[in-house]
Amino acid sequence: MKQVDESIDKSPLSGKSAKEIIEHFKSYNFVDDHGHRLDMCLDFTDLVEMAANVSE
């Protein structure tokens, strides 16, 4: 039996693919001190890939 946390279950990211999660964060227009977009950060994209794969 898998335990489901209600707050996570209601997240707009719940059940989304890595690509959909990255698109969601791109809409916030986050940039670092050098003006690089968050979706261009390898650490971020790796983290999203890992998170998306855990939920599958």
C-alpha positions in Angstrom: 0.0 0.0 0.0 1.4 3.4 -1.0 0.9 6.3 1.3 -0.1 9.5 -0.4 0.5 12.9 1.1 -2.6 15.1 0.3 -0.6 18.3 -0.2 1.7 16.6 -2.7 -1.2 14.9 -4.4 -2.8 18.3 -5.0 0.3 19.8 -6.5 0.1 21.2 -10.0 3.2 19.1 -10.7 1.8 15.8 -9.5 1.8 13.2 -12.3 3.6 15.5 -14.8 6.5 14.4 -17.0 9.9 15.9 -16.6 9.2 18.0 -19.7 5.9 19.3 -18.3 7.6 20.2 -15.0 10.4 22.1 -16.7 7.8 24.0 -18.8 5.9 24.9 -15.6 9.0 26.4 -14.0 10.0 28.2 -17.3 6.8 30.2 -16.9 8.2 31.8 -13.7 11.2 33.2 -15.7 13.7 32.3 -13.0 17.3 33.4 -13.8 20.6 33.3 -11.9 22.9 36.2 -11.2 24.3 35.9 -14.8 20.9 35.9 -16.5 20.9 32.1 -17.2 17.4 30.5 -17.2 16.7 27.8 -14.7 15.8 25.3 -17.4 19.4 25.7 -18.7 20.9 24.5 -15.4 22.0 20.9 -15.6 21.6 20.3 -11.9 17.9 21.5 -12.1 17.1 19.4 -15.1 18.7 16.3 -13.6 16.7 16.9 -10.4 13.5 17.2 -12.4 14.3 14.0 -14.3 15.0 12.1 -11.0 11.8 13.4 -9.4 9.7 12.6 -12.5 11.1 9.0 -12.6 10.4 8.4 -8.8 6.7 9.2 -9.3 6.3 6.7 -12.2 
